[in-house]
């Protein structure tokens, strides 16, 4: 494998890691506040559909982004109402949201576009354009570092850079602000937060809302950045892989970045049978390559996580003392 | 304290939940520009209006009884098995191997062997996540979902590379031999003189599904193992204190759950298709979640909920045939049923409890 192939794989790793990173950070906020969210998958799917649909109709990806965030946020609100207000089972609510998104996206896509549950392919301003970072062209002749900068770091859509910026931002919000301290506390010991006179309900809804925005961006990137249009079930388990990455990262933002980059790398490798063949020296079945990200998710979850302690009050609805 | 009578808990609240789910489904149909009342009457007519419709409704219901019982058994151990889809797919592989590679003299023996094969393959596929949960603490919801994807790839590989007869284009196995074909409900009813539409897929597996309901009832409420499963589900620390091994119960409960999901394959693979095709499960594994929630994890409730979803599934197929409403409507209805009977249960329960309390105050 030559250096250029490696750069190509790293480049596609970053692209494939982006939706995972958004979803992983989304889950991070939600679970740190004590709300389990199995519905990351559904929220991404809904955002992917609505953003592609609106972008296809109006030709503006920014309108699409807005619509996608709204779709994801409304499902977040549903999850919040079910699991915070009515103290329902959070896993079941998440599963319901996944099915709701899975069914509604195809139903509405069929009703609007009649293209077998797809949206029309997006072109031009309907997609996020690739941004060439400053000096990328000038530096592309510099060996190794310059090539790396031009090939891997530069040339992605805005959402990729937003995802990368979201990592330090999440770290700052969670670990250096009063809001973040309270949010983490509400996931560990909500009664203590309540005693201090801070609303548990409001904090949890805020966390679920942030989760919705981040998930929405992940979904929007899937259909308008990574792909050019929405297809049935296009999230393909990414919401669950993000949850596995979250456990691997032990609910920490920087580790979430590393974990999702690893998963992105594995997905990128699985897309390059020629490289795998060259590395291993024999042909690998295409079905095995397709299953590889899922198998590795299980392997990493089972073998390499070590002791991962989730937030203590996770999954428990809070009942105020009377 | 009992705030409301038992009938309200097991009948009234699920009914209100269901009504809400259907109401929203009706609004969804309205929103995509179709008439919900006409849609409903089309569904009732197509699924229940003739013995032909019933033949399909009962066939789908049989699938959902197995997957619903599978989810229900896991629920009793407080385990959430979303892997029914993959387990049923593997069950199909078990059925196919048994039917294709052994010469069976009669369908009764073949059915027995295929049931065991289906259950064994399904159970095997469920015990891997169970083991990882029990020993390594890997979240069973995530691992069972991953195993659904892995099962899909595995089945694809087996069908394309191994079981596909030479020269055939579509990835499916050879047809099963004549001796393994199961009698349909219409064969059996016509034999005793009751007319029932031919060429409907409901078959003898329905009886096995009913036996499975009774067996699960006895297992959960009348055996020591069932007691241990329920105790573990109610409180893991308490069960541990009572000497119940959490590893053992997790593994056994998931093996039973996976086995039940796998047994669905005798209905769809052996009874209906009579060969193994790609994506034979068609979402029945996921519908099991809605069925188990609606049936309150009780076999009788699962049976009723399965009939309802059998009706919805066949009715949905009729809708897709005669109107522009796609079959995916059933996924939306399924989601709404899970939402209202599972997650939003408290929304209905609390006002109803209040109502009964007020009535009691006034009466007493």
Interface residues (C-beta under 8 A of the other chain):
Chain A: X38 X78 X81 X82 X83 X86 X87 X88 X89 X90 X91 X92 X93 X95 X96 X97 X98 X99 X100 X102 X103 X104 X106 X107 X108 X110 X111 X117 X236 X237 X240 X243 X244 X247 X285 X287 X288 X290 X291 X294 X295 X297 X298 X301 X302 X303 X305 X308
Chain B: X28 X32 X33 X80 X82 X129 X132 X136 X137 X138 X139 X141 X142 X143 X145 X146 X147 X149 X150 X152 X153 X154 X156 X157 X160 X161 X286 X289 X293 X324 X325 X326 X328 X329 X330 X331 X332 X333 X334 X335 X336 X338 X339 X342 X343 X344 X345 X346 X347 X350
